[in-house]
Amino acid sequence: MPYLSRIRINPLRAESRKLLASPRAMHAAVQGGLPGLPEQQRTLWRLDADNPHRPHLFVLTTDKPDWTHLTEQAGWPDADGEHYAVRDYTPLLQQLAPGRSFAFRLTANPVQNTNRPDKPTARQQERIQAGDRRSFRLGHRTAASQLNWFLSRTERWGFDIPTAFHLGETHGAEGQPPRDIRITTHQRRSFSKGQTTAKEAHVVMNAVTFEGRLRITDPGLLTERLLSGIGPTKAYGCGLLTLAPLPEKA
């Protein structure tokens, strides 16, 4: 049974600052709330910092977690209020039906695979000269390419993006009406996976947050994406798609 959690983070505490600055540290903290072995758990997480004074951590887990350690280390352990909430995700999954619309949020790492980068880095040039035939995974850096990455994949994810109700920070292909989607944050992160000095253990990612409105075309495909995530670097805060029901039209 999947569970969706929301945890309040106190950004003024020393442990919180470490977690907020390091996707690797946050990944370890998330794993610490799981009762089973980490390798046996399917976990997605996302940090929402719309209000930098009250960031929230969202986590989707296979088993029911316990976030007491995060509250004690990075929250307000002695304050009033709900420090974290854990909800059964099944009722939302049961609401998915063709044609139904939801508001959505996704933080993802839009990438493309290529055999020959236009401007290879020193490490990529080494691989090319060594005859390495593996493809290179490159991040999309412009807002247009990031939005195109998203919109070109919605069919395989089980939904489409309707035309926007009004003009604004929306996106549409040339000659097409604007879609109800926008990029709200974009952060380039570069960090090491651990203590090793191996070049392969270095992570570079573009964490892009998309928001808007989607319309379900295939509930089965959408359920799979909700539970399994979207795109690469899921261990480091990318891939969690969340939905919020919209009022049905009269």
N, C-alpha and C positions, 0 to 999 in steps of 0.2 A: 504494500500500500504506500503510495507516494505522499510526502508531506512537504508543504511549503512553509518556511519559517521567515519571520521578519524580526531582526534584532537591532535594538537601538545601540548606537556607538557614541561614546563621549569623546569628542575629538581633542579635549584638553588633557587627557591622561597620557602618560608616557608610552604605555603599551599600545594605546589606540593610535598614536602618531606612527609607531612602527608598523602597525597593521595597515593603516591607510596609505603609507608610503611604499609598501612592498607587497605585490601580488603573491609572492612566494610565502611570505609570513602569514598573509591572510588565508592562503590555501591550507597551511599547516593548522591554523586555528580552527578552520572549518572542519578539517578531518578529525580534530580533537573532540568534536561534539557527537561523533558517530559511535554507536555501541558495538558495531561489528568491526571486522578487519577492513582497513581502508581500501584494499585492493578488491574487496567483495562488494563495495558500495558504488552506486552510480550517483554522483553528486554534481550539481551545478550551483554556482553562486554569482551574485552581482552586487556591487556596491553602488547605491544611489545616494548621491551627495547634492541633490537639488538645493537643499539648505545645508551649507557647510558646517553650521553650528549643530545640526541634528542629522548626521548621516545615518542611513539605514542599510543593513546588510540583509539581502534576501538569499535564501538557500533552499534548493530543492533536493530532498533526500529520499532514498528508497525506504529506509526504516525511520522510526520516530527518533529524533535526536534530543540531546540535552545541552542547552547553551549556558548552563550555569557558569562555566569557566569564563566565557566571554563577558558575561555580566560582571563578574567579579574583577576581571582584569581590565576591561575596556568599556564598561558601562557605568551605571549609577546603582551599585549594589544596595545601598541603604535608602534610596529615594522611593517615593510613592510612584504608583503607576505600573503599567505592564512593561517589563523590561524586554521580554521577547514573547512572540506569539508563534505557535505551531498549529497549523491547520491541515486537516485531511484534504488532499488535492482532488480526491475522487469526485466530489460534487461538481466541481468546475468542469472536469473532463466529461461528465454526463450531460452538461449543457451544450456541448459542441454539436452543431447540426448544420447541414448545408444551407447557405444563404444567411446565416446569422452573423451579425457584426459585433466586433469587440474593439475596444481601445487596446493598444499594445505598447509594450516597451521591450527593446532588445539591445543589449550591449554585445557587439560582435567584433571579430577581427577579420575584415574583408581582405581576402588574398586571391592571388592568381598564380597559376603554375606556368613556367616558361622554361624552355631549354637554353635560351640565350638572353640574359638581361641586357637592356640597352646601355646601362652604365654599371657594369659589374664592380662590386667592392673588391678589395684586395683578396679576401678569402674566397669569393666567388671566382676571381681570376685564377687563383691557385687551382681550384677544382677543374676549371675549363682546361687549363694547361696540362693537368694531370690526366686528362681524358675521361673524367667522371661524366657519365651520361645521365645521371639522375637529374630530374627537373629541379628548378629553383622555385621556392615559394616566396613570392614578393607581395608586399602589402599594397593595397590601393591607397593613394595618398590624397587625392583630391575629393572634394565632396561629391562632385558629379560621378566619378568612377565608383565611389562607395555606394551611392544611391543606385547606380546601375547594377552593381553587384547584387544588391538586395532584390531589386525589382525583377531581375532576370531569373531569380530562383524561387519566387513565391509559388509557382505552380507545383514544383516538386515538394514544397513544404505544406501544401494543402490549403492555400488561401490566395486571394488576390487583394490588391489595394484599390479601393474605389476612388472615383473622382472626388476631389475635395469639395466640401460644401461652400468654401469661400477661398479666395485667393490669399496667399501669404507665403510662408516659408515651406512651399510644397515643391514637388518635382514631377515632371512629366517629360516623356520623350519628345523630340522635336516634332511639332505638328500635332501633338496629342494634348488633351486637357490635363491640368495638373492633378497629381495624385495626392491623397491624404496621408503624406508621410514627410517627416523632417528629421534632420540630424540636430540633436540638442547638445551633445558634447563630443569632443574628439581629443583623445590623449595618446601621444606616442610614448611607449614605455620600453625601456631596455634594461635588462637585469640578468643575473646569473641564476641558473636553476639550483645551484648548491655550492659546496666547497670546492668542487673540482675545477681545474683550470682548462679543461677541454673546451675547444672552440664550439663544439656541437652543443655544449651545455648552456650557451648564451641565448636568451630569448629577446627578440625584438618584435613588438606588436603595436598595432594601431587599434586602440579600444574606442569604438565608435558606437554611440547610443542613438538608436532610431526610435522614433515615436510616431504614432498615427492611428489609423483605423484600418482594420482588415475585415474581409468578408470570407467566410469559410467556404471552400469548394470541396474538400475531402477531409472529413473529421478524422479518419484513420491516419492519414499522413500528418495532419496537424498534431494529433496526440503523440505520434512518434517524435516529432520535433520538440514538443513541449517537454517530454520526458528525457530525451537524449541530447538535446541542445542543438545549436546551429553554429557551424564554422569551427575553426581550430582554436587552440589555446583555452580549452574549457576549464582546465585546472587553475587558470589565472584570471578568472572573473569574466570570461566571455561565453556566450552561447545560451544564457538563460532568457527565454522568451516568456513574458508574463502577460496575462490578459485581464481586462476589466470589463464586465458586462455593460453594454450600452442600453438605454431605454428603447424598448420596441416602439416602432412607429405606429400611431393609431390608425 
